[in-house]
Amino acid sequence: MFFRDSARLTIPFIGAVLTASWLSLAAFSAHADNKHAINNTVVNQNAVSHKNLASSQSAESSKNHVVLISLDGFRHDYIELHNAKNLARIAKAGVRSTSLTPVYPANTFPNHISIVTGLLPIHHGIVDNRFYDKLRPSKEGSYAQYSMGKAQDDSSWITAMPRWHLAEFQGHKAATYFWPESDARIAGALPSYLYHYSKHADYQQRIDQIVQWLSLPEAARPLFVSGYFSLTDTVGHDEGPMSEKTKEAVAKVDKLIGQLYDRLNALSIDVNLVVVSDHGMTNVKDSHQIMVESLNIPDYFTVLNSGAQVRLYAKPEVTYEQIEDEKNRLRLLAEGRFILLTSVERDARHAQYNARTGDIIMETAPPARFKSEGDTHVSKGSHGYLNTLPDMGGLFVASGPSFKQGKMLPAFSNLEIYPALAEIMGLALLAPIDGEIKVLREGLKEE
Ligand SMILES: [Zn+2]
């Protein structure tokens, strides 16, 4: 493991990586030009058909293409539970794991960013879907708040280099038909092809675009493509993981993935398809909700309720004793409904104290939920809890030339995905990461 001091993860550090990357980019471009010249010579001499041309050109590089799709909130056991025939078919032709363990907390943004950086949330910066940063004071005497998608306006919220950069900085193209924060100009760069997020974007259009990108001539074709579908999460929240509506949502995305798989297989190049989810989904009950206002938290804390946790950020004038007093008061109030994370529990969750994680973290367990007055939304399903709870486990299914066939793996951490896909694409890791290929190694073909 390449754990490192989060203090090192500063913008100058990213800048240093960027400088080094531009140097290697120049070297890789020169290499790419040479290869192209050689391929052109082959074309002229042999006058091969277009399809043969594509396969001869791609013999060296095309087997490394990766399409990474995220199905938000798709629980590890939905394939059986909701009869996802296409995902079962792809798993049979490739690799599947019994579950994919998310990072803490089991929420969308920290996990999507971990999947594309190989870093724990405390290192990539997106510690939850919403959080405050005590190093960013606001005019109102509170702190600036991150919320989902905010890095598009201010990419300094993210302190890491996403996978699309890894491809771009090594002379390849990358494309994203959505991935959380993939339209943030991190270190001044974006994927070559991208769409700004809209939940209204047509699902079929996303599949068509992904296939079209991979049908481009080699010089324009992206090595890495991502796609993202929110449907199973939205319906899972509204109706619960076991409902008929969730079954219908699974059927809809399963059909799309089956279509994508067949169309990718029909291309003249070989493509690895990797389908993951960020977290699972569990039943919650309104009768178990904990009203945050009933806890009477003093106003010298800025309070952030994310459902499974409440984070308290002490305002600047607050003393250490006041924070400790409040912890003791809340512990007495908890009566088994929630816990206040100790430093040992925070270590275990990699949620150690920093400017973003909060001075106090209260955590509840399903079917309970923290709720704020004015929040009228009734949810039957939720996530964001302790990441190792079985229901929080997500999906991993992959098939293609780099994966073994018919291999079932035990659960593994989603931090393994970044280094594994980098290896498949032949990309060097340009910065230290937290993830390491362990369990997933058993699913990869040996070179
Ligand atoms: Zn969700």
Boltz pocket constraint, residues with backbone or C-beta under 6 A from the ligand:
constraints:
  - pocket:
      binder: B
      contacts: [[A, 73], [A, 108], [A, 233], [A, 234], [A, 237], [A, 383]]
      max_distance: 6.0
